[in-house]
Amino acid sequence: MTSPRTASTPLQSLRPYWRVTLAAFLGWFLDAFDQTALLLTLPDIARSLSCSLTLMGTVLLVQSFGRAIGNTGWGWLADRYGRKPAFMIGVLWFAVFSACAGLAWNITVMMLVQFCFGIGFGGEWTASATLLMESVPAISRPLASALMMAGYEMGFLVAAGAQALILPHYSWRVLFFIGLAPALLTLFIRRNVPESPVWLKTRGARPARVARAPFSLRPLLNAAAIQAVALMSFLEFQKAAVYSFYPTLLRDLHHFTPGQVFLPISLFCVGSLIGKLICGWLASRFGDVKVMLATILIVMLLIVPFLSAESRPVLFASAVAMGMAASGIFALVPHYLAKRFPSDIRSFGMGLSYAIGSIGQGLAGQLVPLFGGAGAGLARSAEAFVLSSSLVVGGLTVAEPRHLPGEHMENDPHPSEAT
């Protein structure tokens, strides 16, 4: 039996749940590697497929529609059939279509493949985030949320290192072929990760007639759910405006080689890792809202030096700080969303929020180059969109509803119940 003292801190309470935490981290890590391979090779793909950077932005937009379908579809799947099987299918799906991207011979095929990749990309996150939030104790959820979301920066960092080694000698296609490796994660999930105790309990508690009842959107028509969807839309838009064209600007505006791109991107990723862990810790002490508002303010102050500084030391320092703020806020997203939906539609609600957010991300990928073109104009366009979307995110964050349907989750587990 775990003593009260042993369970007194978020980290100590999380230790018995290291398997599900690791699985969620690795799922997002591998998702990020495959997604970042696209962002890092946008100029190379454009040249290879004889298309413009704006058209490559359309690829990001098409992918976002796939992510929206994956987020909502996998959310329904996870609510109906379980978080664990939905998680496994999502990993297999995005791994296969990541590898298929390396076979694309024209821009139309690339759009189709990225649309299918987006379905798995969004679905994997929805299922794994819900599984994690429903498996760990309440005291550890902000930290578990931060650890899971830190996987994106690790995937970004490893992808940046891989492109620095691969692009000078091999085709961009090799990066996508590596994306088939995540399929191995399903073996770990199958053997080591238990199903969500909340899902098992609510499934057993529902009468058969309720379980077979038609799906209804009525539980989503409340202030908490509407806020979740709206906030994710603008938050994803903001983040995409911050980093989608960052590798491209480093190469085209600041004249970095593919090998030199690794340093600022790695600094951004290191800052992101630190920021997510700090934000998770701070949120457990001061709450989500105060931490989110602080990160939004920092993003607004740093966006110009991050994208446009002529001094490389300033560029590098702002990369670390921007990573801490712009990515740090995402450490709170699984915990933030999970509180806004009841257990019977939690995965769908979280997925829907991220789905609409994915479309916001896709729109940023389309609008930033459309209004900015290339070079300095691209940077100015990104800066303007970041500033305007940050103001909206800040306003939505302040508008905290009084009632949060998932504030106290059913079957809240304790460390002694870990498997």
C-alpha positions as CSV (number, residue, x, y, z in Angstrom):
1,M,0.0,0.0,0.0
2,T,1.4,3.4,-1.0
3,S,1.7,5.8,1.9
4,P,0.2,9.3,1.8
5,R,3.6,10.7,1.8
6,T,4.7,8.7,-1.2
7,A,1.7,10.0,-3.2
8,S,2.2,13.6,-2.1
9,T,3.9,14.9,-5.2
10,P,2.9,14.7,-8.9
11,L,6.0,12.9,-9.9
12,Q,5.8,10.3,-7.1
13,S,2.2,9.7,-7.9
14,L,3.0,9.3,-11.6
15,R,5.7,6.6,-11.2
16,P,3.4,3.6,-11.2
17,Y,1.9,4.8,-14.5
18,W,5.2,5.1,-16.4
19,R,4.1,2.6,-19.1
20,V,1.1,4.5,-20.2
21,T,3.0,7.8,-19.9
22,L,5.8,6.5,-22.0
23,A,3.5,5.1,-24.6
24,A,1.7,8.5,-25.0
25,F,5.0,10.3,-25.1
26,L,6.4,7.9,-27.8
27,G,3.2,8.2,-29.8
28,W,3.4,12.0,-30.0
29,F,7.2,11.8,-30.5
30,L,6.8,9.6,-33.6
31,D,3.9,11.6,-34.9
32,A,6.0,14.7,-34.6
33,F,9.0,13.1,-36.4
34,D,6.8,12.3,-39.4
35,Q,5.1,15.7,-39.4
36,T,8.3,17.6,-39.0
37,A,9.9,15.7,-41.9
38,L,7.4,17.5,-44.1
39,L,8.0,21.0,-42.6
40,L,11.8,20.6,-42.9
41,T,11.7,19.6,-46.5
42,L,9.1,22.0,-47.9
43,P,11.6,23.8,-50.2
44,D,13.1,20.5,-51.3
45,I,9.7,18.9,-52.1
46,A,8.6,22.1,-53.9
47,R,11.6,21.9,-56.2
48,S,11.4,18.2,-56.7
49,L,7.6,18.3,-57.6
50,S,7.9,21.6,-59.5
51,C,5.4,23.6,-57.4
52,S,5.4,26.8,-55.4
53,L,5.7,27.3,-51.7
54,T,2.1,28.5,-51.6
55,L,1.0,25.2,-53.1
56,M,3.0,23.4,-50.4
57,G,1.0,25.4,-47.9
58,T,-2.0,23.9,-49.5
59,V,-0.6,20.5,-48.7
60,L,-0.5,21.5,-45.0
61,L,-4.1,22.7,-45.3
62,V,-5.3,19.4,-46.9
63,Q,-3.4,17.5,-44.2
64,S,-5.3,19.5,-41.6
65,F,-8.6,18.4,-43.0
66,G,-7.4,14.8,-42.6
67,R,-6.4,15.5,-39.0
68,A,-9.9,16.9,-38.4
69,I,-11.4,13.7,-39.6
70,G,-9.0,11.6,-37.6
71,N,-9.5,13.6,-34.4
72,T,-13.3,13.3,-34.5
73,G,-13.5,9.8,-36.0
74,W,-10.9,8.4,-33.6
75,G,-12.6,10.2,-30.8
76,W,-15.9,8.4,-31.6
77,L,-14.0,5.1,-32.0
78,A,-12.2,5.5,-28.7
79,D,-15.5,6.3,-26.8
80,R,-17.3,3.4,-28.4
81,Y,-14.6,0.6,-28.5
82,G,-11.9,1.7,-26.1
83,R,-8.9,4.1,-25.9
84,K,-6.2,1.4,-26.3
85,P,-7.3,-0.1,-29.6
86,A,-7.9,3.3,-31.1
87,F,-4.4,4.3,-30.0
88,M,-2.8,1.3,-31.7
89,I,-4.7,1.7,-35.0
90,G,-3.8,5.4,-35.1
91,V,-0.1,4.6,-34.8
92,L,-0.2,2.0,-37.5
93,W,-2.2,4.3,-39.8
94,F,0.1,7.4,-39.7
95,A,3.3,5.2,-39.9
96,V,2.1,3.6,-43.2
97,F,1.1,6.9,-44.8
98,S,4.2,8.6,-43.7
99,A,6.2,6.1,-45.7
100,C,3.9,6.5,-48.6
101,A,4.7,10.2,-48.8
102,G,8.2,9.2,-49.8
103,L,6.7,7.7,-53.0
104,A,4.7,10.7,-54.1
105,W,5.6,11.6,-57.7
106,N,3.5,14.8,-58.1
107,I,1.8,17.4,-55.9
108,T,-1.7,15.8,-56.2
109,V,-0.4,12.5,-54.9
110,M,1.4,14.3,-52.1
111,M,-1.8,16.0,-51.1
112,L,-3.8,12.7,-51.1
113,V,-1.1,10.9,-49.0
114,Q,-0.8,13.8,-46.5
115,F,-4.6,13.9,-46.2
116,C,-4.5,10.2,-45.2
117,F,-1.5,10.8,-42.9
118,G,-3.4,13.5,-41.2
119,I,-6.2,11.1,-40.3
120,G,-3.8,8.9,-38.4
121,F,-1.9,11.8,-37.0
122,G,-5.0,13.3,-35.4
123,G,-6.5,10.0,-34.4
124,E,-3.4,8.9,-32.5
125,W,-3.3,12.0,-30.4
126,T,-6.9,11.9,-29.5
127,A,-6.9,8.3,-28.3
128,S,-3.5,8.5,-26.4
129,A,-4.3,11.8,-24.7
130,T,-7.6,10.6,-23.4
131,L,-6.1,7.2,-22.3
132,L,-3.4,9.0,-20.4
133,M,-5.6,11.6,-18.7
134,E,-8.1,8.8,-17.6
135,S,-5.3,6.5,-16.3
136,V,-3.2,8.7,-14.0
137,P,-4.1,10.3,-10.7
138,A,-5.6,13.8,-10.6
139,I,-2.5,15.2,-8.9
140,S,-0.3,14.0,-11.7
141,R,-2.4,15.0,-14.7
142,P,-0.8,18.4,-15.5
143,L,2.7,16.7,-15.3
144,A,1.6,13.7,-17.4
145,S,0.1,16.1,-19.9
146,A,3.4,18.0,-20.1
147,L,5.5,14.8,-20.5
148,M,3.3,13.5,-23.3
149,M,3.3,16.8,-25.2
150,A,7.1,17.0,-24.8
151,G,7.3,14.1,-27.2
152,Y,6.6,16.6,-30.0
153,E,9.7,18.5,-29.4
154,M,11.8,15.3,-29.1
155,G,10.4,14.2,-32.5
156,F,11.0,17.7,-34.0
157,L,14.6,17.6,-32.7
158,V,15.4,14.1,-33.9
159,A,13.8,14.9,-37.3
160,A,16.0,18.0,-37.5
161,G,19.1,16.0,-36.8
162,A,18.1,13.3,-39.3
163,Q,17.5,15.9,-42.1
164,A,20.9,17.5,-41.3
165,L,22.5,14.1,-41.9
166,I,20.3,12.9,-44.8
167,L,19.5,15.9,-47.0
168,P,23.1,16.7,-48.0
169,H,23.6,13.2,-49.3
170,Y,20.2,11.6,-50.0
171,S,16.7,12.6,-51.3
172,W,14.1,14.1,-49.0
173,R,12.1,10.9,-49.6
174,V,14.4,8.9,-47.2
175,L,13.1,10.9,-44.3
176,F,9.6,9.7,-45.0
177,F,10.6,6.1,-45.4
178,I,12.0,6.3,-41.9
179,G,8.5,7.1,-40.8
180,L,7.4,3.5,-41.0
181,A,9.3,2.7,-37.8
182,P,6.6,3.9,-35.4
183,A,4.6,0.8,-36.3
184,L,6.7,-1.0,-33.7
185,L,5.2,1.0,-30.9
186,T,2.0,-0.9,-31.3
187,L,3.8,-4.0,-29.8
188,F,4.7,-2.1,-26.7
189,I,1.1,-0.7,-26.3
190,R,-0.4,-4.2,-26.8
191,R,1.8,-5.8,-24.2
192,N,2.3,-3.1,-21.6
193,V,-0.5,-0.6,-21.6
194,P,-3.9,-1.3,-19.9
195,E,-7.2,0.1,-21.0
196,S,-8.5,3.3,-19.4
197,P,-10.1,2.4,-16.0
198,V,-12.6,5.3,-16.6
199,W,-13.7,3.9,-19.9
200,L,-14.0,0.4,-18.5
201,K,-16.1,1.6,-15.6
202,T,-18.4,3.9,-17.6
203,R,-18.9,1.2,-20.3
204,G,-19.9,-1.3,-17.6
205,A,-22.2,1.2,-15.9
206,R,-24.1,2.1,-19.0
207,P,-27.3,0.2,-19.7
208,A,-27.3,-1.6,-23.1
209,R,-30.0,0.7,-24.5
210,V,-27.8,3.8,-23.7
211,A,-24.7,2.2,-25.2
212,R,-26.7,1.6,-28.4
213,A,-28.3,5.0,-28.4
214,P,-27.6,7.3,-31.4
215,F,-24.8,9.7,-31.0
216,S,-25.8,13.2,-29.9
217,L,-24.0,16.5,-30.0
218,R,-26.2,18.0,-27.3
219,P,-23.5,17.4,-24.5
220,L,-21.1,19.6,-26.6
221,L,-23.5,22.6,-26.5
222,N,-22.2,24.2,-23.4
223,A,-19.8,27.0,-22.5
224,A,-16.9,24.6,-21.5
225,A,-17.1,22.7,-24.8
226,I,-17.5,25.7,-27.0
227,Q,-14.5,27.4,-25.3
228,A,-12.4,24.3,-25.8
229,V,-13.1,24.2,-29.6
230,A,-12.7,28.0,-30.1
231,L,-9.5,28.2,-28.1
232,M,-7.8,25.2,-29.9
233,S,-8.7,26.8,-33.2
234,F,-6.8,30.0,-32.6
235,L,-4.1,28.3,-30.5
236,E,-3.2,25.9,-33.3
237,F,-3.4,28.8,-35.8
238,Q,-0.9,30.7,-33.7
239,K,1.5,27.9,-33.3
240,A,1.5,27.1,-37.0
241,A,2.2,30.7,-37.8
242,V,5.1,30.6,-35.4
243,Y,6.9,27.5,-36.6
244,S,5.5,26.0,-39.9
245,F,7.8,28.2,-42.1
246,Y,10.5,28.6,-39.5
247,P,12.9,26.1,-41.2
248,T,12.1,27.7,-44.6
249,L,12.9,31.2,-43.2
250,L,16.2,29.9,-41.7
251,R,17.2,28.7,-45.1
252,D,15.8,31.4,-47.4
253,L,15.9,34.6,-45.3
254,H,18.9,33.8,-43.0
255,H,20.8,31.7,-45.5
256,F,21.4,28.7,-43.3
257,T,22.3,25.4,-45.0
258,P,20.3,22.2,-44.1
259,G,23.1,21.3,-41.7
260,Q,23.1,24.7,-40.0
261,V,19.3,24.6,-39.6
262,F,19.8,21.9,-36.9
263,L,21.2,24.3,-34.3
264,P,18.4,26.9,-34.1
265,I,15.8,24.1,-34.4
266,S,17.5,22.1,-31.7
267,L,17.6,25.2,-29.5
268,F,13.8,25.7,-30.1
269,C,13.2,22.1,-29.2
270,V,15.3,22.3,-26.0
271,G,13.4,25.4,-25.0
272,S,10.2,23.6,-25.7
273,L,11.1,20.6,-23.6
274,I,12.1,22.8,-20.7
275,G,9.0,25.0,-21.2
276,K,6.6,22.1,-21.2
277,L,8.0,20.7,-18.0
278,I,8.0,24.1,-16.3
279,C,4.4,24.8,-17.5
280,G,3.2,21.5,-16.3
281,W,4.8,22.1,-12.9
282,L,3.5,25.7,-12.6
283,A,0.0,24.6,-13.7
284,S,-0.1,22.1,-10.8
285,R,0.6,25.0,-8.4
286,F,-1.2,28.0,-10.0
287,G,-3.7,26.5,-12.4
288,D,-3.9,26.4,-16.2
289,V,-5.2,29.9,-16.9
290,K,-2.4,31.9,-15.3
291,V,0.3,29.9,-17.0
292,M,-1.4,30.0,-20.4
293,L,-1.7,33.8,-20.2
294,A,2.0,34.2,-19.3
295,T,3.1,32.1,-22.3
296,I,0.8,34.0,-24.7
297,L,2.4,37.3,-23.6
298,I,5.9,36.0,-24.1
299,V,5.1,34.8,-27.6
300,M,3.8,38.2,-28.5
301,L,7.0,39.9,-27.2
302,L,9.4,37.4,-28.9
303,I,7.9,36.7,-32.3
304,V,9.7,39.5,-34.2
305,P,13.3,38.6,-33.0
306,F,12.5,34.9,-33.3
307,L,11.7,35.2,-37.1
308,S,13.6,38.3,-38.2
309,A,16.6,39.0,-36.0
310,E,19.7,39.8,-38.1
311,S,22.1,38.9,-35.2
312,R,22.5,35.1,-34.9
313,P,23.0,35.2,-31.1
314,V,19.7,37.0,-30.8
315,L,18.1,34.5,-33.2
316,F,19.4,31.6,-31.2
317,A,18.4,33.1,-27.8
318,S,14.9,33.9,-29.0
319,A,14.6,30.3,-30.4
320,V,15.1,28.9,-26.9
321,A,12.7,31.4,-25.3
322,M,10.1,31.0,-28.0
323,G,10.2,27.3,-27.7
324,M,9.6,27.6,-23.9
325,A,6.5,29.8,-24.5
326,A,4.9,28.8,-27.8
327,S,5.3,25.1,-27.1
328,G,5.1,25.2,-23.3
329,I,1.4,26.2,-23.5
330,F,0.7,22.9,-25.3
331,A,1.8,21.0,-22.3
332,L,-1.5,21.9,-20.7
333,V,-3.7,21.0,-23.6
334,P,-4.6,17.4,-22.8
335,H,-5.4,18.3,-19.2
336,Y,-7.2,21.5,-20.2
337,L,-9.4,19.7,-22.7
338,A,-10.1,16.6,-20.6
339,K,-11.7,18.8,-17.9
340,R,-14.2,20.2,-20.4
341,F,-16.0,17.0,-21.4
342,P,-17.7,14.2,-19.4
343,S,-16.3,10.7,-19.7
344,D,-18.8,9.2,-22.2
345,I,-17.9,11.8,-24.9
346,R,-14.5,12.9,-23.6
347,S,-12.4,11.4,-26.4
348,F,-14.8,12.7,-29.0
349,G,-14.9,16.2,-27.4
350,M,-11.1,16.4,-27.1
351,G,-10.8,15.1,-30.7
352,L,-13.3,17.6,-32.0
353,S,-11.4,20.5,-30.3
354,Y,-8.1,19.4,-31.8
355,A,-9.9,18.7,-35.1
356,I,-11.1,22.3,-35.5
357,G,-7.7,23.4,-34.2
358,S,-6.0,21.4,-37.0
359,I,-8.0,23.3,-39.6
360,G,-6.8,26.5,-38.0
361,Q,-3.3,25.2,-38.3
362,G,-3.9,24.4,-42.0
363,L,-5.3,27.8,-42.6
364,A,-2.1,29.4,-41.2
365,G,0.0,27.2,-43.5
366,Q,-2.1,28.6,-46.4
367,L,-2.5,32.3,-45.4
368,V,1.1,33.0,-44.2
369,P,2.7,32.4,-47.6
370,L,-0.3,33.8,-49.5
371,F,0.0,37.2,-47.9
372,G,3.7,37.2,-47.4
373,G,5.3,35.5,-50.4
374,A,8.9,34.6,-49.6
375,G,11.8,36.0,-47.6
376,A,11.2,39.0,-45.4
377,G,7.6,39.3,-46.5
378,L,7.0,35.7,-45.3
379,A,8.4,36.6,-41.9
380,R,6.3,39.8,-41.6
381,S,3.1,37.9,-42.6
382,A,3.8,35.2,-39.9
383,E,4.5,37.9,-37.3
384,A,1.2,39.7,-38.0
385,F,-0.8,36.5,-37.8
386,V,0.9,35.4,-34.6
387,L,0.2,38.7,-32.9
388,S,-3.5,38.9,-33.9
389,S,-4.3,35.2,-33.1
390,S,-2.5,35.6,-29.7
391,L,-4.9,38.3,-28.7
392,V,-7.8,36.1,-29.4
393,V,-6.3,33.2,-27.5
394,G,-5.7,35.4,-24.5
395,G,-9.3,36.6,-24.5
396,L,-10.7,33.0,-24.8
397,T,-8.4,31.9,-21.9
398,V,-9.7,34.6,-19.6
399,A,-13.3,33.6,-20.3
400,E,-13.2,30.6,-18.0
401,P,-16.7,29.0,-17.6
402,R,-18.0,28.3,-14.1
403,H,-18.8,24.6,-14.8
404,L,-16.3,22.1,-16.1
405,P,-18.0,18.7,-16.7
406,G,-14.7,16.8,-16.3
407,E,-13.1,18.7,-13.5
408,H,-13.5,15.6,-11.2
409,M,-13.2,12.5,-13.4
410,E,-15.0,9.4,-12.6
411,N,-13.1,6.5,-11.0
412,D,-10.2,8.9,-10.2
413,P,-7.3,6.4,-9.7
414,H,-4.8,6.2,-6.9
415,P,-1.2,5.0,-7.2
416,S,-1.9,1.8,-5.5
417,E,-4.3,0.8,-8.3
418,A,-1.6,1.0,-11.0
419,T,-1.1,-2.1,-13.1
